Amino acid sequence: MRDHQEEWLELCRQASVEQDRERLFQLVRRINDLLDAKEKRLQESTPVPASRNNRVFQIAYDEALLIARAELLKERGYEVSSVLGNEEAQRVLDHHQSFRLFIVGHAAPRKAREEMLRWLRTTFPYTRILALNPPQQPNLGEADYNVVLNGPEGWLSIVAKLPG
């Protein structure tokens, strides 16, 4: 969201600490508007992958983000499985399953995210991992790809460019 990067970062910063429900709703609505505009631009420029293995598994730590990311991926032709949190991921995933990519969300403490990355790397050593990171946290070393989350453009382009 280069055209709105500063606004996006400021809105996310404000929403993360906002206590007033009405003000939080206004912030989330503006963030959603920016996402909708970006999604429209991305749909016009991102081709549907031609690969047979379009299975993506995301571990999210916020339900709204889980839904939003899953919808963006589905609209681009990916088969998406999503869970909320590490425990659910470990419960659901079977080492016999095959995925194009694992996406680890940004909305959990660094330690929890690092634990998930280590578990994924051990259980699925040949599957790529994309870590979505908040602006104030450095990259996670176990991930194949790290993206500072300031909109979907960066991480969606990585998903699209991965060989299937």
Stockholm file with secondary structure:
# STOCKHOLM 1.0

chainA/1-164         MRDHQEEWLELCRQASVEQDRERLFQLVRRINDLLDAKEKRLQESTPVPASRNNRVFQIAYDEALLIARAELLKERGYEVSSVLGNEEAQRVLDHHQSFRLFIVGHAAPRKAREEMLRWLRTTFPYTRILALNPPQQPNLGEADYNVVLNGPEGWLSIVAKLPG
#=GR chainA/1-164 SS CGGGHHHHHHHHHHHHHCCCHHHHHHHHHHHHHHHHHHHHHHHHHCCCCCCSCCEEEEEESSHHHHHHHHHHHHHTTCEEEEEESHHHHHHHCCTTCCCSEEEECSSSCHHHHHHHHHHHHHHSTTSEEEEEECTTSCCCTTCSEEEECSSSHHHHHHHHHSCC
#=GC SS_cons         CGGGHHHHHHHHHHHHHCCCHHHHHHHHHHHHHHHHHHHHHHHHHCCCCCCSCCEEEEEESSHHHHHHHHHHHHHTTCEEEEEESHHHHHHHCCTTCCCSEEEECSSSCHHHHHHHHHHHHHHSTTSEEEEEECTTSCCCTTCSEEEECSSSHHHHHHHHHSCC
//
